[in-house]
Amino acid sequence: MMKRKRTVKWVEQQTTTVVDFDRGIKGFCVRCGRDSFLTGIEQASVLAGIGVRALWQMIESSAVHIVEPSDGSLLVCLPSLKALIRQAGIAKAGPDVDVREK
């Protein structure tokens, strides 16, 4: 009986996530006082890399702005979310993430 030789190879990958906060619905944020990109709660939590519950806590504490259109939906002001992430250094705002500025 012959002995088999087993070779194990490890592959290490590094990924960089690009978070583009300049996509969404263009609308007016009263708290910012200007036109801003807006998106839904779920999409905003994905962009920020945080859970929906954590995002709601930020909204309730007035750290993140929301806009309520006439259709009754809630939209998150992306510039306020981006500013909070950069200021607090939370979620995806680590060294391997490029938060785009336009």
N, C-alpha and C positions, 0 to 999 in steps of 0.2 A: 504494500500500500504506500502510495506516494503522498508526501506532505504537500499541501497547497499553501502557497504564499498569498497572503491577503494584504492589499495596499489600501490605505485609507487616505483620501484627499479631503482637505478642508478648503473651502472657498469663503473668503471674507468679502463682503460687499459693503460699500458705504453709499448711502442715499442722501440726497439733498431735496428737501421739499420746498417748492416755490409756492408761496401764498400770495395770490394776486387779489388784493382787496378792492381793485378798481373794476370790478365786474358786478353786475346786478342791475336793479331797476334804478333809474335816475329819478330822484324825488327831492323834495325840500324838507330838510330837518330843521324844525323850529329852534331846537336847543343849540344847534351849530350856527344857525342863521344863514345857511347857504344850501345850494343844491349839493346833494351827496348821493353816493351809491347806497342802495338799500337792498336787503335780502331777507328771506324768511328766517325764523328762529333755528330750524334744523340745519339749514345751509350755513348760517353764521356759526353755529357750534362746530360744524365740520371744518370750516375755514380756520377757526381759532384753535381747533384741536382740544376742545373741552366738551364736557357733557352739557346736555340741554339744561339740567338742573342748575349747574354752576352758572350758565349764561343767564338763567332767570334770576338768580341771586344778584348778579351784576346789574341787571335791568332794574330790579326792585330797589337796589341801593343807589340808583341814578348814576351809576358809573358808565353805563352804556345807554345810548339814546335809542328810543323806539319811535316809530311813526305809525299812526293808525289811519290808513286810508278809509274812504267812505264805504268800501266793501266789507269792513269789519275785521280784516286781517291785521296782523301785527308784523311790521318790518323793522329790522335792526339797521341802525345807521352804521355803516361799515367804517367810516373814519373814526368814530368814537370807540368802536371795538378795537381797531388797530392801535389807537393811541393808548388804550388801557393795557393791551398786551405788551406794547413796547415799554410803557412806564413800569408795569409790574413784573416784567420778565417772566410771564407765565406761558403755559401751553407750548405752542410751537415756536415761540420766539427764542429758541436756543441758537447756538452757534452754527448749526447745520441748516438753518432756515433763512431764506432770502425773502424778506417782506418788501415787495416792490413799491417803489415810489414813482409816481408819474407827474 
